[in-house]
Amino acid sequence: MPGPLVYHRTPPALMPLYAKAIWPKSGKAKGEIAIPDLSAKLIGTSTAGNKLARYQAVCGIARNTSVPLAWPHIMAFPLQLRLLTDSAFPLPLLGLVHLRNTITQHREIGIGEILDITVRFGKQESTRRGLEFDLITEAWAAGKLVWEESSITLFRQPKPVSTTSSNKREGKKQPPELVQYPDTLSIEAPESIGRQYAKVSGDSNPIHMHALSAKAFGFPRAIAHGMWSKARAIALMAQQDGWKPGPMKVTCQFKKPLLLPGQAQLNWQAGESGWEYQLLNAKGDAPHLSGYVEWL
């Protein structure tokens, strides 16, 4: 098993990684696919990055003495991209779909705190939609795990045709009834938010950047980053009465894309042990994402 890729204080540069991302993989990913046991580590990096204030502004996060919930995700993005563009990773980066994201904050992380960040591939699973795999990120301070993230990503594969049911049409499953929560706020997503978020996150996927580049991947317009939508939702809920800073676990399932420019409705229900939330379309009849905030 190869050892981890190790970086001291400074993560890998993004431009060479994006150059690799657009270069076709040798051979097509098909049949049995094995995600390699790769990992990367960034040692001794400060949370007080020069993009922190801009990230807070783009996501509408109030200034604080601690970093935003998803800031370590931003810090770890170059490591994640390094693994996803590694020659041993068999899948093309463009076209991968972010399905689910779970962040566990074991304690608040101070601005200027020094962290060691690790990224590695986790379990993989073949599903009816294709291959799903986990990208696990951890942040350590003074040898203690203070933050961790699981990101489940999909590589679409055609569903094999069964010889016993090839002549039968499978009925489409009806989506579950949409539950409306009592609290709602509007969210504006301007046309430029994809480019703004890309500048602070490093995630310059063409589906987020401009309508023309998004159309090349089948979208009528550019779509908002899922992690921007999640960060914006958390930022708004954190301003409400009853929100508890500190240890928490925040899950998120990404559903229908938020087209830019666009408007959405943050809809939530506060409970004693946690909050249910969802980001709905402007009409309030379809979800862009849904999740749960659990106090630890």
JOMO-V184505 format. One line per field, one symbol per residue. psi: psi as a letter, one per 40 degrees, with the letter a starting at -180 (. if undefined). burial: I if it has 16 or more other C-alpha atoms within 10 Angstrom, else O. Layout:
psi=???
burial=???
This chain:
psi=hiiihhhhdhiiiddddddddehiihiihiahhhhigiiihhhfiiefieedddddddefhiiieiiidedddddedddddddeeideheihdheihhdihhhhhdiihiheihihhihiiaiihhideahhihhhhihihfehheiiihhhihhhihhihhdeedehhhihhhiihhhhidhhiihhgidedddddddddegfhdeedidddddeeeidiiiihddddddddddddeeihehhiahihhihhhbhihihiiiihhhihhideihhiihiidefeihdiiahhhh.
burial=OOOOOOIOOOIIOIOOIIOIIOOOIOOOOOOOOOIIIIIIIIIIIIIOOOOIOIIIOIIIIOOOOIIIIIIIIIIIIIIIIIIIIOOOIIIIIOOOOIIIIIIIIIOIIOIOOIIIIIIIIIOIOOOOOOIIIIIIIIIIOOOOIIIIIIIIIIIIOOOOOOOOOOOOOOOOOOOOOOOOOOOIOOIOIOIIIIIIIIOIIIIIIIIIIIIOIIOOOOIOIIIIIIIIIIIIIIIIIOOOOOIOOOOIIIIIIIIOIIIIIOIIIIIIOIOOOIIIIIIIIIOOOOIIIIIIIIIO
